[in-house]
Amino acid sequence: MTGQDVTDYVQNRLSPDHRDIVLVLRELVTEVAPTTSEVISRGSLAWQGNQILAIISQSRTHLTLAFARGAEFTDEHGLLDGIGKNTRHIKIKSLETVPRAAVRDYLKQAVALDRT
């Protein structure tokens, strides 16, 4: 899938309220994990290294950014939710509430775990 395909997906499949949030998340991924690929996985935008690192899903009121190995993260920000064996997520309700520092940290951890 090309970057343009993902851009088309964002424009055509995501709620207008969520597009600016996704733009910021895409920029953060490019900054922190430039070697990852943007893919559509299970009908959602995801970032992949050796495996899926993170995936976005949307609801009417927020976006969920889930980290495939988030249960292994150190969560100094206290933002990760979830009780499953592997995945942890954060909910983002608006552009103003994107926790940029936390997302950078979580992405760094995701990339490090993906290398092992």
Beta strands, then each sheet from edge to edge (+ up, - down):
strand 1: 37-41
strand 2: 44-48
strand 3: 52-58
strand 4: 63-67
strand 5: 88-92
sheet 1: 1+ 2- 3+ 4- 5+
end
